[in-house]
Amino acid sequence: MTITFIGGGNMASAIAGGLVARGRAASGIVIVDPVDAQRAKLEAALPGVRTYASVAAAAIAGSSIVVLAVKPQQMREACTALAPHVASVPVVLSIAAGTRSSDISRWLGGYARIVRAMPNTPALVGAGISGVWSSPSVGANDRASATAILDACGEVVPVDREETLDAVTGVSASGPAYVFYLIESLEAAARAQGFDAASARKLAYATFEGSVKLATASDEDCATLRARVTSKGGTTERGIAALEAAHVREAIAAAVDAATKRATEMGDLLGRDG
């Protein structure tokens, strides 16, 4: 089983690295990237991987799945280059935000066996999560193959409708930035209380990491866990009250909604001809 990546950036590198870490032979991985330095980097990191500077018959021959891992703005060009070689490929997996299967299919000359996924950047450390949708033309075995690739660098959440991937983008694909924003804010608040930079960073990072571990290990939801540490008349109650007064919950919901709507807008823009 040969997996061909079109695009050799961070996400493709993370997925390919995850596959190799799980026992897949690097010789069964092909990566197409036009940048000489990036191909050399990939070859050094994954000895045995085959790289190509452009999409060609040799790069696609024998591939059981092709992963479109280029930026959304490059998808039309990548698909156009792939189109002459794609007919014999069992399934194409796109991990680009916004680009819809109907547009990908059109750019591929009518090819319909498409799976779309929306991963996030924690995939770079094997802790990502991806929403995934499969077109009706994709068989169960090929759908499982696409899911296994995504599973190599984190968890996978199937969705029933392609449109739901825009919400996945708003929640989990953009979500790491929200979390970094909150960590950054807690770190800044610690410094405002007199802590030096190193101590503020340590307090903020450890608090987030420990809280996520606690929540993951518990059978209770976060609302219950929060209530358990919020004593009546105590310090945490006062802090939560300040967050509620600042409408932080509503602000987070607004951020997710804004990112989701932008994903939909990008799909509209990227799919336009001309």
Stockholm file with secondary structure:
# STOCKHOLM 1.0

chainA/1-274         MTITFIGGGNMASAIAGGLVARGRAASGIVIVDPVDAQRAKLEAALPGVRTYASVAAAAIAGSSIVVLAVKPQQMREACTALAPHVASVPVVLSIAAGTRSSDISRWLGGYARIVRAMPNTPALVGAGISGVWSSPSVGANDRASATAILDACGEVVPVDREETLDAVTGVSASGPAYVFYLIESLEAAARAQGFDAASARKLAYATFEGSVKLATASDEDCATLRARVTSKGGTTERGIAALEAAHVREAIAAAVDAATKRATEMGDLLGRDG
#=GR chainA/1-274 SS CEEEEECCSHHHHHHHHHHHHTTCCGGGEEEECSCHHHHHHHHHHSTTCEEESSCCHHHHTTEEEEEECSCGGGHHHHHHHHGGGCTTCSCEEECCSSCCHHHHHHHTTSCCCEEEEECCGGGGGTCEEEEEEECTTSCHHHHHHHHHHHHTTEEEEECSSTTHHHHHIIIIISHHHHHHHHHHHHHHHHHHTTCCHHHHHHHHHHHHHHHHHHHHHCSSCHHHHHHHTCCTTSHHHHHHHHHHHTTHHHHHHHHHHHHHHHHHHHHHHHTCCC
#=GC SS_cons         CEEEEECCSHHHHHHHHHHHHTTCCGGGEEEECSCHHHHHHHHHHSTTCEEESSCCHHHHTTEEEEEECSCGGGHHHHHHHHGGGCTTCSCEEECCSSCCHHHHHHHTTSCCCEEEEECCGGGGGTCEEEEEEECTTSCHHHHHHHHHHHHTTEEEEECSSTTHHHHHIIIIISHHHHHHHHHHHHHHHHHHTTCCHHHHHHHHHHHHHHHHHHHHHCSSCHHHHHHHTCCTTSHHHHHHHHHHHTTHHHHHHHHHHHHHHHHHHHHHHHTCCC
//
